[in-house]
């Protein structure tokens, strides 16, 4: 059995290794197909996304690797397109992974996966302590991911649960949570996008289980919706937890991942 990986990040965004280093590591592990998925540009959160000029170099580099590794494995050029990013350059990529990493409430940006404290502070300041309203806004965006991005793959569907093993802010058994989650699923079931089983938070020590949750996987199975395995790699070797902060210094490498 061989595994392929289409969700990988490099030094062009918040990864720790170059595309070539990632490709060489994947080849050594026996992958015969890989895809890179740099984070799309967000001007309000530039620390982990690709600036437009960097995206140009990223595309050129990956196209070079397509040729360099042509006789050993297939290399694809992808992008992890955030819901809040512009979509003008999406035709330049072989495939698109769609993801929601933040929500806006009354014009205020709240990161979904920065850390538990950021989630809790955002809920207190902008939702009056109503965590389920935060959840509902998140899943409304997720449900509209295909409509906005025309993505091929839905990234870490329930990313908002990243910290539930450490923090009790979000109760996934709350009826409002379940409804918001299932409403998003029903919308996405009507699209050709597939879902990923994302192990990134496990490798970085945030969780002991992947995204999405077992109940979501059960619903995906009943709907006969395809699921692909993805690592959401941000480094060639073992990745240590690094909490993302907007004020990180210029020499701090954030490999927090999803």
ZILINFEN-V193434 format. One record per pair of residues at least 12 apart in sequence whose C-alpha atoms are under 6 Angstrom apart, sorted by the first residue. I is the first residue (numbers start at 1). GAP is how many residues later the second one is. Records with the same first field share a line. If there is no record, write none. Layout:
I = GAP ; GAP
This chain:
3 = 28
4 = 27 ; 29 ; 30
5 = 29 ; 225
6 = 28 ; 29
7 = 30 ; 223 ; 225
8 = 28 ; 29 ; 224 ; 225
9 = 28 ; 29 ; 225
13 = 35 ; 36 ; 37
14 = 34 ; 240 ; 241
15 = 219 ; 220 ; 240
16 = 219
17 = 218
22 = 214
32 = 41
33 = 40 ; 41 ; 42
34 = 41
35 = 40 ; 41 ; 42
36 = 41 ; 42
37 = 41 ; 42 ; 43
38 = 41 ; 42
39 = 41
40 = 41
42 = 43
77 = 16 ; 17
78 = 15 ; 16 ; 17 ; 18
79 = 17
80 = 17 ; 18
81 = 16 ; 17
82 = 17 ; 18
83 = 17
96 = 55 ; 56
97 = 54 ; 55 ; 56 ; 57
98 = 53 ; 56 ; 57
99 = 56
110 = 12
112 = 48
114 = 130
116 = 47
136 = 44
139 = 41 ; 45
143 = 41 ; 44 ; 45
152 = 41
153 = 40 ; 41 ; 42
154 = 41
155 = 41
156 = 42 ; 55
157 = 55
158 = 54
194 = 32 ; 33
195 = 32
196 = 31 ; 32 ; 33
197 = 14 ; 31 ; 32 ; 33
198 = 12 ; 13 ; 32 ; 33
199 = 32
200 = 31 ; 32 ; 58
201 = 57
204 = 35 ; 36 ; 37
234 = 21
241 = 15
242 = 14
243 = 13
